[in-house]
């Protein structure tokens, strides 16, 4: 299962807004809404959020082609205390946001 570019962008915006509402400082790949996250290991994640010196890297998976980026971001987060990686899959998106 894959997401179109417009579906992907709506999901990134949705999760970024959810995290902002939860008190996180958010950088996200949402044109005109947020400052973009910095590049990590050659990839720009969809969202990087922080709260109380804890960081979350969020990547919304568009399809199987994303695996190198996903693995790089996972490894980056695993090697740093206070940082975690969250992958959002198309199946999870459709379960939470059936309007997509």
C-alpha positions in Angstrom: 0.0 0.0 0.0 1.3 3.5 -0.9 0.4 7.1 -0.3 0.1 9.7 -3.0 2.1 12.9 -2.5 -0.9 14.9 -1.5 -2.0 12.2 1.0 1.5 12.1 2.4 1.6 15.9 2.8 -1.8 15.9 4.6 -0.6 13.1 7.0 2.6 15.0 7.8 0.6 18.2 8.5 -1.9 16.2 10.7 0.8 14.6 12.8 2.8 17.8 13.1 -0.3 19.7 14.3 -1.0 16.9 16.8 2.5 17.1 18.2 2.3 20.9 18.4 -1.0 20.6 20.4 0.8 18.2 22.8 3.4 20.8 23.5 6.2 19.8 21.2 8.4 22.2 19.3 7.9 21.0 15.8 9.9 21.2 12.5 8.1 19.6 9.6 8.1 19.3 5.9 4.9 21.2 5.4 5.3 24.2 3.1 4.1 27.5 4.7 3.3 25.9 8.0 6.6 24.9 9.7 10.3 25.3 9.4 11.8 22.2 7.7 13.8 19.8 9.8 17.6 19.6 9.3 19.0 16.9 7.0 20.0 13.7 8.9 22.5 11.3 7.3 21.6 12.7 3.9 17.8 12.5 4.4 15.3 15.2 5.5 12.8 13.6 7.9 9.1 14.5 7.7 9.0 15.7 11.3 11.5 16.4 14.1 9.8 17.3 17.4 11.2 18.1 20.8 9.9 18.5 24.3 11.8 18.4 27.6 15.1 17.4 25.9 13.4 14.4 24.3 13.3 14.2 20.5 11.1 12.3 18.1 11.9 11.8 14.4 8.7 11.0 12.5 8.7 9.6 9.0 5.5 8.9 7.0 6.1 6.0 4.7 4.9 6.5 1.2 5.9 3.1 -0.1 8.6 0.4 -0.2 11.0 2.8 -2.0 11.4 4.7 1.4 13.4 1.9 3.1 16.9 3.4 2.9 15.7 6.6 4.4 13.7 4.8 7.1 16.7 2.6 8.1 19.1 5.6 8.2 16.8 7.6 10.5 16.1 4.6 12.7 19.9 4.0 13.1 20.4 7.7 13.9 17.8 7.7 16.6 19.0 4.4 18.1 22.5 5.8 18.7 21.3 8.8 20.6 19.9 8.9 24.1 16.7 10.9 24.4 15.8 10.3 20.8 13.3 7.9 19.2 12.1 7.2 15.7 8.4 6.8 14.8 7.3 5.3 11.5 3.8 6.0 10.3 2.7 3.4 7.7 0.0 3.8 5.0 -2.1 1.2 6.8 -1.9 3.0 10.1 -2.8 6.3 8.3 -5.9 4.8 6.7 -7.0 3.3 10.0 -6.6 6.6 11.9 -7.7 8.9 9.1 -10.2 7.1 6.9 -11.0 10.2 4.9 -7.7 9.8 3.0 
